[in-house]
Amino acid sequence: MIAITGATGHLGQLTIAALLERGTPASEIVALVRDPAKASALAAKGVQIRQADYTQPDTLDAALQGIDKLLLISSNDVSDRATPQRNVVDAAQAAGVKLLAYTSILRADTASMTMAADHKTTEEAIRESGIPFVFLRNSWYMENYNVAQAAQYGTLPGSAGDGRISAASRADYAAAAAAVLTLPDQENTIYELGGDTAFTLDELVAEIAAQSGRVVTYQNLPEGGYAEMLVGFGVPAPLALKLADADANAQHGGLHTDSRDLSRLIGRPTTTLKEAVTTGLAG
């Protein structure tokens, strides 16, 4: 039995789709969700639905019974990921889970960006639990960039300077997660995952301009100024600060990797910049 946390989220749904594509029977997949009412589409495919909330350990204890492999998709609560994720690790240990895969961030144990701290803490908790693990250290998602909005307004703001970013699509990362959950001999493995071809934000806006036929420029801002802009757009301040910090770190290689772990795991090249922009402009 394979369980996926956050199964109604973007990455969770894509991972379940990838598991089904790899031939995993729907009856052997468990979708762990906070609100089962939102999982009707997964239930219609024959996937088991179990209620589970990172912040409510009692739900986790019940949801993880009989689970052999677990994908812990990192929480979207950037104010504190570590505490609720520790609840999942403790429940997995108590339930006898045999493999715990966790979606972390590039070089989580050494990264300087503030967003990495909770990932490092969670990785440490998983190691301490003794559960065989896989750390899926993901770089940036292509979908983090709203290319349609950039084309509409003619600008893409950020603080990454000329830093190269090894972004890949959510579908790429989901395919990697499905691979480690189904391939043999994955215990205690760490993958540094990113797109095959890194790009700068100047290169991103050039591709947006080429495909949209509009003038689009990259507006490089100081970290603080970028955070203020994000807050002005309605992004909660704690998240805005972490996003701006990540961008500033990208300027110094924080979101770049030369690893080809991702394309090797999924058995194909990762999504190209051109493909990602085409998809983004299509909405």
Buried (B, 14 or more C-beta within 10 A) or exposed (E): BBBBBBBBBBBBBBBBBBBBEEEBEBEBBBBBBBEBEEBEEBEEEEBBBBBBBBEEBEBBBEBBEEBBBBBBBBBEBBEEBBBBBBBBBBBBBBBEBEBBBBBBBBBBEEBEBBBBBBBBBBBBBBEEBEBBBBBBBBBBBBBEBEBBEBBEEBBBBBBBBEBBBBBBBBBBBBBBBBBBBBEEEBEEBBBBBBBBBBBBBBBBBBBBBEBBEEEBBBBBBEBEBBBBBBBEEEBEEEBBBBBBBBBBBBBEBBBBBEBBBBBEBBEEBBBBBEEBBBBBBEE
